């Protein structure tokens, strides 16, 4: 092959390499986004656990002060069944 001679096989090889590189880049970005979403979900779950623990603490303190389960339910959102277990 002479310098400057055009071959379709060379063009196809270049296009395929670029497509593969684009695919890898796209896959990495999708993986990063998926990881970020998983991290946000873990943070939400952890926040929910902390919030629930705080509600339970409030409920216990309110019970100790003589508050009714109905009142505690109203202020914490805990179910009457859960309050009864405290």
N, C-alpha and C positions, 0 to 999 in steps of 0.2 A: 504494500500500500504506500502510495506517495503522500508526502506531507500535504495537508490541505484537501486530501481526497475524502469525500463524504461517504460514510457507511451507515446504513440504517441500523445495523446491529449496535454500533457505537452509541447512536442516539437513544435506542431502546435501553441500553445498559445505563446511560446517564439518567433517563427518566425513571427507571426502576429504582436506582440508588436514591434519587431524590424523594421518590414516593415512600420508600422504606424509612428514610430519615424523618420525613414528615410524620409517618405513622408512629415511629418511636417517640417523637416529640409530643404528639397528641396523646399517646398512651401515658407518658410521664405526667403530663398536665392533668389528665383525668385521674391518675393515681393520687396526685397531690390534692386535688379537689375532694376526692373521696376521703383521704386522710383528714383533711380539714373538717369535713362534715362529721366524721366519726369523732373527732376531738370535740366539736361543738355538742354533739349528742352526749358524750361522756360528761361534759361540763354541766349540761342540763340535768342529767340524772343525779350528779353529785349535788347540785343546787337543790333539787327536789328532796333528796334525802336530808339535807341540812334543814330545809324549811319544815319538813315533817317532824324532825327531832325538836325543833324550836316550838312547834305547836304542841307536841306532847309535853314538853317542859312547862309551857304556859298552862296546859290543862291540869297537870299534876298540882301546880301551885294554886290554881283556882279552886280545885277540889279541896285542897288543904285549907283554904280560906272559907270553905263552905258554899261555894258557888254550885248552882244546880247543873246537872249534865246538859240540860237544854240550853242554858246560857253559854256554857263552854262550847257546845256545838255551834252556837250562833257566832261566837267570836273567833273560833279556830277553824271551823269547817270540818272538824273530826266527826266521825259518825258516833251516834250514841252507843253503839256496840263497842267501838274502840275505847271510848271514854269509860265505859263500864269495866273494861279490862284493866284500867289503870288503878 
